[in-house]
Amino acid sequence: MNLDEEAGILQKLLDNTYDGDRHMTDIATNGGVNKAAA
């Protein structure tokens, strides 16, 4: 179907979503925002 470019865009969006989630989890657990999460 030749959708390599579209697949790459979707993968980048997915990677960005996971990176953002990891960053927010780090803030919550190590940044003192949510002590119960630690």
Predicted model as a PDB file, atoms N, CA, C, CB and O in Angstrom, pLDDT in the B-factor column:
MODEL        1                                                                  
ATOM      1  N   MET A   1       0.815  -1.200   0.000  1.00 81.00           N  
ATOM      2  CA  MET A   1       0.000   0.000   0.000  1.00 81.00           C  
ATOM      3  C   MET A   1       0.855   1.260   0.000  1.00 81.00           C  
ATOM      4  CB  MET A   1      -0.925   0.000   1.196  1.00 81.00           C  
ATOM      5  O   MET A   1       0.343   2.364  -0.188  1.00 81.00           O  
ATOM      6  N   ASN A   2       2.160   1.094   0.211  1.00 88.00           N  
ATOM      7  CA  ASN A   2       3.087   2.216   0.133  1.00 88.00           C  
ATOM      8  C   ASN A   2       2.728   3.338   1.104  1.00 88.00           C  
ATOM      9  CB  ASN A   2       3.123   2.755  -1.277  1.00 88.00           C  
ATOM     10  O   ASN A   2       2.591   4.496   0.712  1.00 88.00           O  
ATOM     11  N   LEU A   3       2.580   2.979   2.357  1.00 95.00           N  
ATOM     12  CA  LEU A   3       2.233   3.963   3.391  1.00 95.00           C  
ATOM     13  C   LEU A   3       3.383   4.175   4.373  1.00 95.00           C  
ATOM     14  CB  LEU A   3       0.979   3.515   4.149  1.00 95.00           C  
ATOM     15  O   LEU A   3       3.159   4.470   5.547  1.00 95.00           O  
ATOM     16  N   ASP A   4       4.606   4.024   3.889  1.00 95.00           N  
ATOM     17  CA  ASP A   4       5.769   4.146   4.761  1.00 95.00           C  
ATOM     18  C   ASP A   4       5.861   5.530   5.411  1.00 95.00           C  
ATOM     19  CB  ASP A   4       7.037   3.861   3.973  1.00 95.00           C  
ATOM     20  O   ASP A   4       6.188   5.644   6.593  1.00 95.00           O  
ATOM     21  N   GLU A   5       5.577   6.565   4.647  1.00 96.00           N  
ATOM     22  CA  GLU A   5       5.657   7.924   5.204  1.00 96.00           C  
ATOM     23  C   GLU A   5       4.603   8.113   6.300  1.00 96.00           C  
ATOM     24  CB  GLU A   5       5.466   8.986   4.083  1.00 96.00           C  
ATOM     25  O   GLU A   5       4.895   8.674   7.356  1.00 96.00           O  
ATOM     26  N   GLU A   6       3.398   7.652   6.050  1.00 97.00           N  
ATOM     27  CA  GLU A   6       2.321   7.781   7.038  1.00 97.00           C  
ATOM     28  C   GLU A   6       2.635   6.978   8.295  1.00 97.00           C  
ATOM     29  CB  GLU A   6       0.982   7.319   6.439  1.00 97.00           C  
ATOM     30  O   GLU A   6       2.381   7.428   9.413  1.00 97.00           O  
ATOM     31  N   ALA A   7       3.189   5.786   8.098  1.00 97.00           N  
ATOM     32  CA  ALA A   7       3.565   4.952   9.239  1.00 97.00           C  
ATOM     33  C   ALA A   7       4.648   5.637  10.068  1.00 97.00           C  
ATOM     34  CB  ALA A   7       4.052   3.570   8.761  1.00 97.00           C  
ATOM     35  O   ALA A   7       4.620   5.571  11.297  1.00 97.00           O  
ATOM     36  N   GLY A   8       5.585   6.282   9.417  1.00 97.00           N  
ATOM     37  CA  GLY A   8       6.643   7.006  10.129  1.00 97.00           C  
ATOM     38  C   GLY A   8       6.082   8.166  10.935  1.00 97.00           C  
ATOM     39  O   GLY A   8       6.517   8.405  12.061  1.00 97.00           O  
ATOM     40  N   ILE A   9       5.130   8.882  10.377  1.00 97.00           N  
ATOM     41  CA  ILE A   9       4.497   9.998  11.081  1.00 97.00           C  
ATOM     42  C   ILE A   9       3.747   9.485  12.303  1.00 97.00           C  
ATOM     43  CB  ILE A   9       3.539  10.768  10.144  1.00 97.00           C  
ATOM     44  O   ILE A   9       3.855  10.055  13.388  1.00 97.00           O  
ATOM     45  N   LEU A  10       2.990   8.415  12.126  1.00 97.00           N  
ATOM     46  CA  LEU A  10       2.252   7.839  13.257  1.00 97.00           C  
ATOM     47  C   LEU A  10       3.199   7.329  14.340  1.00 97.00           C  
ATOM     48  CB  LEU A  10       1.349   6.698  12.778  1.00 97.00           C  
ATOM     49  O   LEU A  10       2.916   7.478  15.529  1.00 97.00           O  
ATOM     50  N   GLN A  11       4.315   6.734  13.943  1.00 98.00           N  
ATOM     51  CA  GLN A  11       5.284   6.241  14.933  1.00 98.00           C  
ATOM     52  C   GLN A  11       5.891   7.405  15.708  1.00 98.00           C  
ATOM     53  CB  GLN A  11       6.400   5.419  14.246  1.00 98.00           C  
ATOM     54  O   GLN A  11       6.091   7.305  16.918  1.00 98.00           O  
ATOM     55  N   LYS A  12       6.184   8.502  15.027  1.00 98.00           N  
ATOM     56  CA  LYS A  12       6.741   9.676  15.704  1.00 98.00           C  
ATOM     57  C   LYS A  12       5.735  10.234  16.717  1.00 98.00           C  
ATOM     58  CB  LYS A  12       7.129  10.767  14.670  1.00 98.00           C  
ATOM     59  O   LYS A  12       6.112  10.603  17.830  1.00 98.00           O  
ATOM     60  N   LEU A  13       4.463  10.295  16.333  1.00 97.00           N  
ATOM     61  CA  LEU A  13       3.433  10.776  17.246  1.00 97.00           C  
ATOM     62  C   LEU A  13       3.313   9.861  18.464  1.00 97.00           C  
ATOM     63  CB  LEU A  13       2.083  10.876  16.523  1.00 97.00           C  
ATOM     64  O   LEU A  13       3.177  10.334  19.592  1.00 97.00           O  
ATOM     65  N   LEU A  14       3.364   8.565  18.231  1.00 97.00           N  
ATOM     66  CA  LEU A  14       3.295   7.606  19.328  1.00 97.00           C  
ATOM     67  C   LEU A  14       4.497   7.749  20.254  1.00 97.00           C  
ATOM     68  CB  LEU A  14       3.215   6.179  18.785  1.00 97.00           C  
ATOM     69  O   LEU A  14       4.343   7.734  21.475  1.00 97.00           O  
ATOM     70  N   ASP A  15       5.679   7.886  19.689  1.00 97.00           N  
ATOM     71  CA  ASP A  15       6.888   8.078  20.496  1.00 97.00           C  
ATOM     72  C   ASP A  15       6.784   9.346  21.338  1.00 97.00           C  
ATOM     73  CB  ASP A  15       8.133   8.144  19.593  1.00 97.00           C  
ATOM     74  O   ASP A  15       7.148   9.344  22.514  1.00 97.00           O  
ATOM     75  N   ASN A  16       6.290  10.425  20.740  1.00 97.00           N  
ATOM     76  CA  ASN A  16       6.136  11.683  21.475  1.00 97.00           C  
ATOM     77  C   ASN A  16       5.143  11.526  22.622  1.00 97.00           C  
ATOM     78  CB  ASN A  16       5.678  12.804  20.530  1.00 97.00           C  
ATOM     79  O   ASN A  16       5.342  12.087  23.699  1.00 97.00           O  
ATOM     80  N   THR A  17       4.081  10.770  22.394  1.00 97.00           N  
ATOM     81  CA  THR A  17       3.088  10.546  23.437  1.00 97.00           C  
ATOM     82  C   THR A  17       3.711   9.791  24.598  1.00 97.00           C  
ATOM     83  CB  THR A  17       1.879   9.777  22.884  1.00 97.00           C  
ATOM     84  O   THR A  17       3.521  10.165  25.755  1.00 97.00           O  
ATOM     85  N   TYR A  18       4.454   8.727  24.301  1.00 97.00           N  
ATOM     86  CA  TYR A  18       5.099   7.953  25.362  1.00 97.00           C  
ATOM     87  C   TYR A  18       6.152   8.779  26.088  1.00 97.00           C  
ATOM     88  CB  TYR A  18       5.733   6.690  24.786  1.00 97.00           C  
ATOM     89  O   TYR A  18       6.273   8.690  27.310  1.00 97.00           O  
ATOM     90  N   ASP A  19       6.911   9.578  25.356  1.00 96.00           N  
ATOM     91  CA  ASP A  19       7.920  10.432  25.995  1.00 96.00           C  
ATOM     92  C   ASP A  19       7.256  11.417  26.943  1.00 96.00           C  
ATOM     93  CB  ASP A  19       8.748  11.188  24.937  1.00 96.00           C  
ATOM     94  O   ASP A  19       7.748  11.645  28.048  1.00 96.00           O  
ATOM     95  N   GLY A  20       6.150  12.000  26.520  1.00 95.00           N  
ATOM     96  CA  GLY A  20       5.420  12.935  27.378  1.00 95.00           C  
ATOM     97  C   GLY A  20       4.877  12.248  28.614  1.00 95.00           C  
ATOM     98  O   GLY A  20       4.926  12.810  29.708  1.00 95.00           O  
ATOM     99  N   ASP A  21       4.361  11.041  28.454  1.00 96.00           N  
ATOM    100  CA  ASP A  21       3.838  10.287  29.588  1.00 96.00           C  
ATOM    101  C   ASP A  21       4.947   9.966  30.583  1.00 96.00           C  
ATOM    102  CB  ASP A  21       3.166   8.998  29.110  1.00 96.00           C  
ATOM    103  O   ASP A  21       4.762  10.109  31.791  1.00 96.00           O  
ATOM    104  N   ARG A  22       6.088   9.537  30.079  1.00 94.00           N  
ATOM    105  CA  ARG A  22       7.221   9.232  30.970  1.00 94.00           C  
ATOM    106  C   ARG A  22       7.687  10.489  31.706  1.00 94.00           C  
ATOM    107  CB  ARG A  22       8.395   8.623  30.164  1.00 94.00           C  
ATOM    108  O   ARG A  22       8.017  10.438  32.891  1.00 94.00           O  
ATOM    109  N   HIS A  23       7.709  11.605  30.998  1.00 93.00           N  
ATOM    110  CA  HIS A  23       8.138  12.864  31.607  1.00 93.00           C  
ATOM    111  C   HIS A  23       7.169  13.288  32.716  1.00 93.00           C  
ATOM    112  CB  HIS A  23       8.243  13.971  30.536  1.00 93.00           C  
ATOM    113  O   HIS A  23       7.598  13.700  33.793  1.00 93.00           O  
ATOM    114  N   MET A  24       5.885  13.187  32.456  1.00 91.00           N  
ATOM    115  CA  MET A  24       4.892  13.565  33.466  1.00 91.00           C  
ATOM    116  C   MET A  24       4.939  12.615  34.665  1.00 91.00           C  
ATOM    117  CB  MET A  24       3.480  13.571  32.851  1.00 91.00           C  
ATOM    118  O   MET A  24       4.769  13.048  35.805  1.00 91.00           O  
ATOM    119  N   THR A  25       5.167  11.334  34.415  1.00 90.00           N  
ATOM    120  CA  THR A  25       5.297  10.375  35.511  1.00 90.00           C  
ATOM    121  C   THR A  25       6.512  10.714  36.358  1.00 90.00           C  
ATOM    122  CB  THR A  25       5.402   8.935  34.972  1.00 90.00           C  
ATOM    123  O   THR A  25       6.455  10.655  37.586  1.00 90.00           O  
ATOM    124  N   ASP A  26       7.609  11.068  35.705  1.00 89.00           N  
ATOM    125  CA  ASP A  26       8.820  11.453  36.428  1.00 89.00           C  
ATOM    126  C   ASP A  26       8.574  12.683  37.292  1.00 89.00           C  
ATOM    127  CB  ASP A  26       9.967  11.719  35.448  1.00 89.00           C  
ATOM    128  O   ASP A  26       9.023  12.728  38.437  1.00 89.00           O  
ATOM    129  N   ILE A  27       7.880  13.664  36.773  1.00 87.00           N  
ATOM    130  CA  ILE A  27       7.560  14.866  37.543  1.00 87.00           C  
ATOM    131  C   ILE A  27       6.699  14.494  38.748  1.00 87.00           C  
ATOM    132  CB  ILE A  27       6.833  15.910  36.656  1.00 87.00           C  
ATOM    133  O   ILE A  27       6.933  14.967  39.860  1.00 87.00           O  
ATOM    134  N   ALA A  28       5.706  13.645  38.515  1.00 84.00           N  
ATOM    135  CA  ALA A  28       4.787  13.272  39.590  1.00 84.00           C  
ATOM    136  C   ALA A  28       5.475  12.480  40.685  1.00 84.00           C  
ATOM    137  CB  ALA A  28       3.636  12.471  39.035  1.00 84.00           C  
ATOM    138  O   ALA A  28       5.203  12.687  41.867  1.00 84.00           O  
ATOM    139  N   THR A  29       6.371  11.568  40.298  1.00 84.00           N  
ATOM    140  CA  THR A  29       6.979  10.693  41.292  1.00 84.00           C  
ATOM    141  C   THR A  29       8.262  11.255  41.899  1.00 84.00           C  
ATOM    142  CB  THR A  29       7.265   9.363  40.676  1.00 84.00           C  
ATOM    143  O   THR A  29       8.567  10.982  43.060  1.00 84.00           O  
ATOM    144  N   ASN A  30       9.006  12.025  41.136  1.00 85.00           N  
ATOM    145  CA  ASN A  30      10.300  12.522  41.625  1.00 85.00           C  
ATOM    146  C   ASN A  30      10.340  14.027  41.847  1.00 85.00           C  
ATOM    147  CB  ASN A  30      11.378  12.146  40.659  1.00 85.00           C  
ATOM    148  O   ASN A  30      11.295  14.555  42.417  1.00 85.00           O  
ATOM    149  N   GLY A  31       9.304  14.706  41.395  1.00 78.00           N  
ATOM    150  CA  GLY A  31       9.310  16.157  41.497  1.00 78.00           C  
ATOM    151  C   GLY A  31       8.594  16.666  42.723  1.00 78.00           C  
ATOM    152  O   GLY A  31       8.482  17.876  42.914  1.00 78.00           O  
ATOM    153  N   GLY A  32       8.103  15.763  43.566  1.00 71.00           N  
ATOM    154  CA  GLY A  32       7.419  16.178  44.782  1.00 71.00           C  
ATOM    155  C   GLY A  32       5.998  16.638  44.563  1.00 71.00           C  
ATOM    156  O   GLY A  32       5.370  17.145  45.493  1.00 71.00           O  
ATOM    157  N   VAL A  33       5.474  16.477  43.370  1.00 75.00           N  
ATOM    158  CA  VAL A  33       4.113  16.922  43.082  1.00 75.00           C  
ATOM    159  C   VAL A  33       3.110  15.971  43.709  1.00 75.00           C  
ATOM    160  CB  VAL A  33       3.880  17.024  41.564  1.00 75.00           C  
ATOM    161  O   VAL A  33       2.128  16.406  44.311  1.00 75.00           O  
ATOM    162  N   ASN A  34       3.352  14.676  43.571  1.00 67.00           N  
ATOM    163  CA  ASN A  34       2.418  13.673  44.060  1.00 67.00           C  
ATOM    164  C   ASN A  34       3.188  12.654  44.890  1.00 67.00           C  
ATOM    165  CB  ASN A  34       1.664  12.984  42.885  1.00 67.00           C  
ATOM    166  O   ASN A  34       3.652  11.646  44.355  1.00 67.00           O  
ATOM    167  N   LYS A  35       3.327  12.897  46.156  1.00 70.00           N  
ATOM    168  CA  LYS A  35       4.113  12.013  47.020  1.00 70.00           C  
ATOM    169  C   LYS A  35       3.504  10.632  47.117  1.00 70.00           C  
ATOM    170  CB  LYS A  35       4.243  12.609  48.405  1.00 70.00           C  
ATOM    171  O   LYS A  35       4.238   9.668  47.336  1.00 70.00           O  
ATOM    172  N   ALA A  36       2.187  10.486  46.963  1.00 71.00           N  
ATOM    173  CA  ALA A  36       1.546   9.175  47.011  1.00 71.00           C  
ATOM    174  C   ALA A  36       1.930   8.316  45.806  1.00 71.00           C  
ATOM    175  CB  ALA A  36       0.030   9.333  47.076  1.00 71.00           C  
ATOM    176  O   ALA A  36       1.899   7.089  45.896  1.00 71.00           O  
ATOM    177  N   ALA A  37       2.289   8.933  44.691  1.00 65.00           N  
ATOM    178  CA  ALA A  37       2.649   8.191  43.496  1.00 65.00           C  
ATOM    179  C   ALA A  37       4.013   7.526  43.639  1.00 65.00           C  
ATOM    180  CB  ALA A  37       2.642   9.109  42.290  1.00 65.00           C  
ATOM    181  O   ALA A  37       4.295   6.533  42.967  1.00 65.00           O  
ATOM    182  N   ALA A  38       4.849   8.061  44.502  1.00 61.00           N  
ATOM    183  CA  ALA A  38       6.178   7.507  44.696  1.00 61.00           C  
ATOM    184  C   ALA A  38       6.064   6.200  45.428  1.00 61.00           C  
ATOM    185  CB  ALA A  38       7.083   8.478  45.460  1.00 61.00           C  
ATOM    186  O   ALA A  38       7.076   5.554  45.700  1.00 61.00           O  
TER     187      ALA A  38                                                      
ENDMDL                                                                          
END                                                                             
